[in-house]
Amino acid sequence: MISGAARGMGLEFARRLHADGYTLSLGARNARALAEAVGTIDGLDDTRVLQCHYDAQDPDTAKAWVDRTIERFGRLDALVNNAGILRLHQFDDYDEAKFDEVLDVNLKGPYRLTIAALPHLRACGAGRIVNINSRSGLLYRPGSADYNISKHANMALTHAARHEFWEDGVRTTAICPGPVATDMSADDIAAGMEVTQPGSVAAIVSMVLSMPNTASIPVIPVCCDLNAM
Ligand SMILES: NC(=O)c1ccc[n+]([C@@H]2O[C@H](COP(=O)([O-])OP(=O)(O)OC[C@H]3O[C@@H](n4cnc5c(N)ncnc54)[C@H](OP(=O)(O)O)[C@@H]3O)[C@@H](O)[C@H]2O)c1
């Protein structure tokens, strides 16, 4: 399962994992955008791709997506919590509704999906949870307090899941990139700046999923510049 698969990194993960031979359950808010995105996957085998509705701000869609995945494929091996939003704002520009939205997408959504997916991840004996976190989950980045708080909390969620379900064979990893070339960072990337490509993060996701239970990586910082971490 990959959340936020209709564009950005989520779509790149779908492309990479499809090419690796995985069967995919893709979650997105906009069915049409998802269908169009799936149509761009090279050599698409649509018997291996399920498209589902997932909106992190609609709690019921988390379990409904897991249920549909199990109904269609009968098992679940990995959950990639990718969907996320960034809010750039001054620290004292506090807005309850906007903060709630950031927490819903970056923290509560992944938490709900983890809980819904857990029985199935446990059942397979080598379940994987990959949380697409951020450099902002490791270090404070001025100008986006809501985002930083949500990503630090997402890191705590990663550690919690890693500890709680280790004995069941479930391995949880946080991937923490700096700037990646997607819509999210488009306004933030200065002209000529070299940043991480989504395909590189997809290669890391693929590697994490392929690791045995005895070679699990808790946190992966990903840097495009020397001083990033
Ligand atoms: N780009 C970066 O520089 C960067 C760096 C570090 C970490 N990250 C993290 O990487 C992840 C992917 O971001 P990206 O760079 O691919 O950004 P993006 O291109 O802006 O994509 C964001 C994705 O999240 C989905 N999403 C947003 N709100 C949602 C909601 N309420 N319910 C379900 N899905 C929702 C979007 O779906 P819609 O198409 O429906 O909007 C989209 O698929 C995020 O967790 C982000 O925090 C990004």
The ligand as an SDF file (V2000), in Angstrom:
LIG
                    3D

 48 52  0  0  0  0  0  0  0  0999 V2000
    9.4610   17.2190   -1.6030 N   0  0  0  0  0  0  0  0  0  0  0  0
   10.2900   17.3540   -0.5760 C   0  0  0  0  0  0  0  0  0  0  0  0
   11.2180   18.1890   -0.6160 O   0  0  0  0  0  0  0  0  0  0  0  0
   10.1830   16.4560    0.6130 C   0  0  0  0  0  0  0  0  0  0  0  0
   11.2850   16.3620    1.4720 C   0  0  0  0  0  0  0  0  0  0  0  0
   11.2050   15.5350    2.5980 C   0  0  0  0  0  0  0  0  0  0  0  0
   10.0590   14.7950    2.8200 C   0  0  0  0  0  0  0  0  0  0  0  0
    8.9870   14.9070    1.9720 N   0  0  0  0  0  0  0  0  0  0  0  0
    7.7970   14.0910    2.2780 C   0  0  0  0  0  0  0  0  0  0  0  0
    7.5710   13.2240    1.1730 O   0  0  0  0  0  0  0  0  0  0  0  0
    6.1980   12.8720    1.1250 C   0  0  0  0  0  0  0  0  0  0  0  0
    5.6870   13.0230   -0.2920 C   0  0  0  0  0  0  0  0  0  0  0  0
    5.7540   14.3980   -0.6550 O   0  0  0  0  0  0  0  0  0  0  0  0
    6.0420   14.8800   -2.1360 P   0  0  0  0  0  0  0  0  0  0  0  0
    7.3450   15.5310   -2.1290 O   0  0  0  0  0  0  0  0  0  0  0  0
    5.7760   13.7870   -3.1020 O   0  0  0  0  0  0  0  0  0  0  0  0
    4.9470   16.0290   -2.2400 O   0  0  0  0  0  0  0  0  0  0  0  0
    3.7550   16.3020   -3.2590 P   0  0  0  0  0  0  0  0  0  0  0  0
    4.2380   16.1330   -4.6440 O   0  0  0  0  0  0  0  0  0  0  0  0
    3.1990   17.6040   -2.8130 O   0  0  0  0  0  0  0  0  0  0  0  0
    2.7370   15.1120   -2.9590 O   0  0  0  0  0  0  0  0  0  0  0  0
    2.0280   15.0530   -1.7610 C   0  0  0  0  0  0  0  0  0  0  0  0
    1.1580   13.8280   -1.8020 C   0  0  0  0  0  0  0  0  0  0  0  0
    0.4180   13.7630   -0.5790 O   0  0  0  0  0  0  0  0  0  0  0  0
   -0.9530   13.6180   -0.9140 C   0  0  0  0  0  0  0  0  0  0  0  0
   -1.8670   14.1880    0.0660 N   0  0  0  0  0  0  0  0  0  0  0  0
   -1.9180   15.4580    0.5200 C   0  0  0  0  0  0  0  0  0  0  0  0
   -2.9560   15.6080    1.3530 N   0  0  0  0  0  0  0  0  0  0  0  0
   -3.5770   14.3990    1.4220 C   0  0  0  0  0  0  0  0  0  0  0  0
   -4.7100   13.9130    2.1050 C   0  0  0  0  0  0  0  0  0  0  0  0
   -5.4770   14.6990    2.8900 N   0  0  0  0  0  0  0  0  0  0  0  0
   -5.0530   12.6170    1.9600 N   0  0  0  0  0  0  0  0  0  0  0  0
   -4.3230   11.8020    1.1590 C   0  0  0  0  0  0  0  0  0  0  0  0
   -3.2550   12.2170    0.4580 N   0  0  0  0  0  0  0  0  0  0  0  0
   -2.8850   13.4970    0.5950 C   0  0  0  0  0  0  0  0  0  0  0  0
   -1.1010   14.3550   -2.2360 C   0  0  0  0  0  0  0  0  0  0  0  0
   -2.3110   13.9670   -2.8480 O   0  0  0  0  0  0  0  0  0  0  0  0
   -3.1290   14.9710   -3.8450 P   0  0  0  0  0  0  0  0  0  0  0  0
   -2.5460   14.7260   -5.1910 O   0  0  0  0  0  0  0  0  0  0  0  0
   -4.5410   14.5550   -3.6830 O   0  0  0  0  0  0  0  0  0  0  0  0
   -2.8980   16.3750   -3.3490 O   0  0  0  0  0  0  0  0  0  0  0  0
    0.1490   13.8930   -2.9440 C   0  0  0  0  0  0  0  0  0  0  0  0
   -0.0100   12.6130   -3.4880 O   0  0  0  0  0  0  0  0  0  0  0  0
    5.5010   13.7600    2.1580 C   0  0  0  0  0  0  0  0  0  0  0  0
    5.2510   13.0350    3.3300 O   0  0  0  0  0  0  0  0  0  0  0  0
    6.5160   14.8580    2.4140 C   0  0  0  0  0  0  0  0  0  0  0  0
    6.3690   15.4480    3.6860 O   0  0  0  0  0  0  0  0  0  0  0  0
    9.0330   15.7070    0.8760 C   0  0  0  0  0  0  0  0  0  0  0  0
  1  2  1  0
  2  3  2  0
  2  4  1  0
  4  5  1  0
  4 48  2  0
  5  6  2  0
  6  7  1  0
  7  8  2  0
  8  9  1  0
  8 48  1  0
  9 10  1  0
  9 46  1  0
 10 11  1  0
 11 12  1  0
 11 44  1  0
 12 13  1  0
 13 14  1  0
 14 15  2  0
 14 16  1  0
 14 17  1  0
 17 18  1  0
 18 19  2  0
 18 20  1  0
 18 21  1  0
 21 22  1  0
 22 23  1  0
 23 24  1  0
 23 42  1  0
 24 25  1  0
 25 26  1  0
 25 36  1  0
 26 27  1  0
 26 35  1  0
 27 28  2  0
 28 29  1  0
 29 30  1  0
 29 35  2  0
 30 31  1  0
 30 32  2  0
 32 33  1  0
 33 34  2  0
 34 35  1  0
 36 37  1  0
 36 42  1  0
 37 38  1  0
 38 39  2  0
 38 40  1  0
 38 41  1  0
 42 43  1  0
 44 45  1  0
 44 46  1  0
 46 47  1  0
M  CHG  2   8   1  16  -1
M  END
$$$$
